Amino acid sequence: MFIVSLTYTKPLPMVDEHLAAHVAYLHEEYAQGSFVASGRKVPRTGGVILSMLKTRRELEAVLAKDPFAQAGLAEYEITEFVVSMVAPGFANLQE
């Protein structure tokens, strides 16, 4: 599993100009099975995406399609980890 931490590199008004396209991109990637969860950071300095794609390279290719990435609005930090324990109801997250 991968945790993707997005950090905005431009002011929020610029981010908001691309927000609708970013949300459409997220919907498309959920439909493709690329992502399992996502949301805004609090305070709103970026976002977080959880992905169960098989390889970092595959994830990087998917993230390159994000309108935020294409417009240079965010930096992406990717952390890979192996899920070894989960709460009841989340067994699908284990590898």
Backbone bond lengths (Angstrom), bond angles and torsions (degrees), N, CA, C in turn:
res aa  C-N    CA-C-N  psi(-1)  N-CA   C-N-CA  omega(-1)  CA-C   N-CA-C  phi
1 M - - - 1.449 - - 1.519 108.14 -
2 F 1.305 114.35 152.61 1.460 120.93 179.13 1.522 110.03 -124.40
3 I 1.324 115.06 141.13 1.460 122.20 169.05 1.520 106.02 -107.87
4 V 1.314 116.08 124.49 1.461 121.40 177.37 1.522 107.36 -109.53
5 S 1.316 116.52 121.16 1.454 121.95 177.54 1.526 108.38 -107.67
6 L 1.336 116.31 113.34 1.459 121.93 177.43 1.518 108.37 -92.53
7 T 1.315 116.43 136.02 1.464 121.77 173.78 1.518 107.58 -125.05
8 Y 1.331 115.68 122.92 1.463 119.74 179.74 1.522 110.53 -64.16
9 T 1.321 115.57 139.62 1.461 121.70 179.22 1.523 111.41 -112.35
10 K 1.313 116.33 -1.94 1.469 122.60 179.64 1.525 108.73 -128.79
11 P 1.327 118.20 162.99 1.468 121.47 179.70 1.532 112.13 -61.52
12 L 1.334 115.91 151.44 1.464 121.37 -177.85 1.528 114.30 -54.66
13 P 1.329 120.32 -37.98 1.473 117.51 177.61 1.533 112.76 -58.04
14 M 1.308 117.45 -35.59 1.468 120.55 177.07 1.526 110.43 -70.51
15 V 1.330 116.97 -40.32 1.461 121.28 177.01 1.527 109.52 -60.71
16 D 1.337 116.17 -45.83 1.467 120.87 -177.68 1.525 112.61 -61.27
17 E 1.321 117.75 -28.57 1.469 120.52 177.40 1.528 111.68 -63.05
18 H 1.315 116.87 -25.53 1.469 121.87 -177.36 1.528 112.77 -109.26
19 L 1.324 116.80 5.14 1.462 120.75 -173.85 1.525 112.89 -63.32
20 A 1.312 118.04 -44.09 1.472 120.33 -179.42 1.532 110.69 -61.30
21 A 1.326 117.52 -41.70 1.465 121.02 178.58 1.532 110.12 -66.61
22 H 1.322 117.16 -37.83 1.466 121.26 178.59 1.527 110.22 -64.30
23 V 1.327 117.58 -43.92 1.468 121.63 179.41 1.531 110.07 -64.19
24 A 1.317 118.04 -40.51 1.469 121.02 176.53 1.527 110.41 -61.66
25 Y 1.318 116.71 -42.18 1.469 122.35 176.16 1.525 110.14 -59.28
26 L 1.335 117.65 -46.05 1.465 120.89 179.18 1.522 110.77 -59.35
27 H 1.331 117.42 -46.04 1.469 120.98 178.69 1.527 110.81 -57.50
28 E 1.313 116.50 -43.06 1.465 120.97 179.69 1.530 110.85 -62.92
29 E 1.321 117.05 -43.24 1.466 120.08 -178.77 1.524 112.25 -71.53
30 Y 1.339 117.94 -32.41 1.465 119.75 172.12 1.523 109.76 -62.42
31 A 1.315 117.16 -44.23 1.469 121.59 179.82 1.529 111.34 -61.97
32 Q 1.338 116.60 -32.81 1.464 121.49 178.92 1.535 111.90 -80.66
33 G 1.327 117.63 -9.90 1.462 121.56 -178.77 1.513 113.78 85.31
34 S 1.334 117.33 14.33 1.467 120.81 -178.33 1.523 113.55 -75.34
35 F 1.335 117.11 -33.68 1.457 121.64 -174.17 1.527 110.41 -122.59
36 V 1.351 116.13 150.43 1.459 120.69 176.96 1.526 112.65 -116.54
37 A 1.334 117.91 -18.26 1.460 121.75 177.20 1.523 108.49 -163.53
38 S 1.329 115.39 153.35 1.468 120.30 176.71 1.515 108.92 -161.38
39 G 1.336 115.15 162.01 1.455 119.26 177.13 1.516 111.45 175.70
40 R 1.332 114.74 172.83 1.466 122.13 -179.59 1.511 111.12 -80.22
41 K 1.322 115.47 149.70 1.460 120.95 169.02 1.526 108.38 -78.23
42 V 1.318 115.79 154.69 1.465 122.22 175.30 1.515 106.99 -124.92
43 P 1.322 118.53 116.41 1.465 128.07 1.28 1.527 111.06 -67.55
44 R 1.313 115.84 166.86 1.462 122.72 -172.31 1.534 111.66 -75.24
45 T 1.320 114.02 81.28 1.466 121.19 178.58 1.525 111.40 -112.58
46 G 1.324 115.97 0.64 1.463 121.15 -177.73 1.509 109.65 161.51
47 G 1.318 116.27 -149.62 1.453 120.97 -178.15 1.515 111.36 -152.23
48 V 1.339 114.50 177.04 1.453 122.13 179.17 1.525 108.00 -133.71
49 I 1.331 116.23 138.14 1.459 122.54 176.07 1.521 108.02 -128.04
50 L 1.328 117.15 135.56 1.455 121.98 171.33 1.528 107.79 -104.86
51 S 1.321 115.45 132.75 1.460 120.82 -177.65 1.523 110.37 -133.67
52 M 1.325 115.67 141.85 1.451 121.17 176.12 1.537 110.63 -112.47
53 L 1.318 117.28 24.96 1.457 119.71 174.43 1.528 109.12 -60.18
54 K 1.306 116.79 156.53 1.469 121.18 -172.76 1.522 114.17 -74.44
55 T 1.336 117.30 -35.30 1.466 118.87 -175.49 1.521 111.19 -132.49
56 R 1.316 114.45 153.95 1.463 120.95 176.15 1.528 110.20 -61.16
57 R 1.316 115.96 -39.69 1.468 120.08 -179.82 1.535 111.49 -60.25
58 E 1.323 115.79 -42.86 1.463 120.56 177.43 1.531 110.33 -62.36
59 L 1.327 116.57 -43.86 1.467 121.35 178.76 1.520 110.96 -62.65
60 E 1.316 117.20 -44.78 1.469 120.46 179.20 1.525 111.34 -59.40
61 A 1.330 117.39 -38.25 1.467 120.96 178.23 1.530 110.62 -65.38
62 V 1.326 116.50 -39.74 1.471 120.67 178.21 1.525 110.17 -67.35
63 L 1.318 117.63 -44.28 1.464 120.82 -179.52 1.526 112.31 -64.77
64 A 1.318 117.52 -29.54 1.470 120.98 178.91 1.522 111.74 -64.66
65 K 1.329 117.47 -19.85 1.464 121.40 178.80 1.529 112.81 -84.28
66 D 1.332 116.87 -10.43 1.467 120.98 -178.96 1.530 109.73 -63.67
67 P 1.338 117.73 128.31 1.460 119.91 176.78 1.529 113.35 -55.09
68 F 1.331 118.44 -31.64 1.460 120.21 175.92 1.524 110.89 -63.41
69 A 1.326 116.90 -40.96 1.470 120.67 178.21 1.521 110.47 -67.85
70 Q 1.314 116.80 -44.12 1.462 121.06 -177.44 1.523 112.16 -64.63
71 A 1.328 116.88 -29.46 1.463 120.97 178.91 1.527 112.34 -92.88
72 G 1.321 117.73 1.72 1.467 121.00 179.98 1.516 113.77 67.41
73 L 1.333 116.62 33.90 1.463 121.11 -175.52 1.521 114.39 -95.05
74 A 1.347 117.11 -13.17 1.463 119.64 -174.78 1.516 111.09 -147.70
75 E 1.319 114.14 152.56 1.463 122.16 169.72 1.520 106.82 -104.73
76 Y 1.327 116.47 149.61 1.458 122.16 -175.36 1.528 109.66 -121.33
77 E 1.330 116.40 122.07 1.461 121.65 173.46 1.518 107.37 -107.89
78 I 1.320 116.96 124.45 1.458 122.37 -177.20 1.525 109.22 -109.45
79 T 1.337 115.53 127.11 1.458 122.02 175.69 1.521 108.02 -120.99
80 E 1.327 116.51 124.43 1.465 120.70 176.47 1.521 108.89 -98.23
81 F 1.339 116.49 139.68 1.447 119.88 174.03 1.519 110.03 -148.64
82 V 1.315 115.49 158.00 1.460 122.30 179.22 1.520 107.55 -101.41
83 V 1.328 116.58 119.70 1.457 121.71 179.60 1.524 107.87 -75.79
84 S 1.314 116.50 115.37 1.463 120.12 -178.35 1.527 112.93 -111.33
85 M 1.330 117.01 -15.61 1.453 120.78 179.55 1.526 108.58 -147.93
86 V 1.345 115.83 139.38 1.463 120.49 179.97 1.527 109.96 -140.49
87 A 1.314 116.11 160.00 1.459 122.40 174.53 1.531 108.86 -75.01
88 P 1.341 117.06 159.26 1.463 119.64 176.62 1.535 110.62 -52.69
89 G 1.329 115.67 136.77 1.453 120.76 178.89 1.513 114.03 94.66
90 F 1.330 117.85 -5.92 1.468 121.12 -178.04 1.528 112.77 -119.01
91 A 1.312 117.60 22.45 1.466 121.42 -178.69 1.526 112.27 -59.16
92 N 1.329 117.47 -25.78 1.460 121.20 -179.81 1.532 111.71 -65.62
93 L 1.322 118.79 -14.08 1.459 121.98 179.10 1.525 113.11 -85.60
94 Q 1.328 116.63 -13.78 1.457 120.11 -180.00 1.514 110.48 -78.07
95 E 1.331 114.73 146.31 1.470 120.04 179.08 1.506 109.58 -92.80
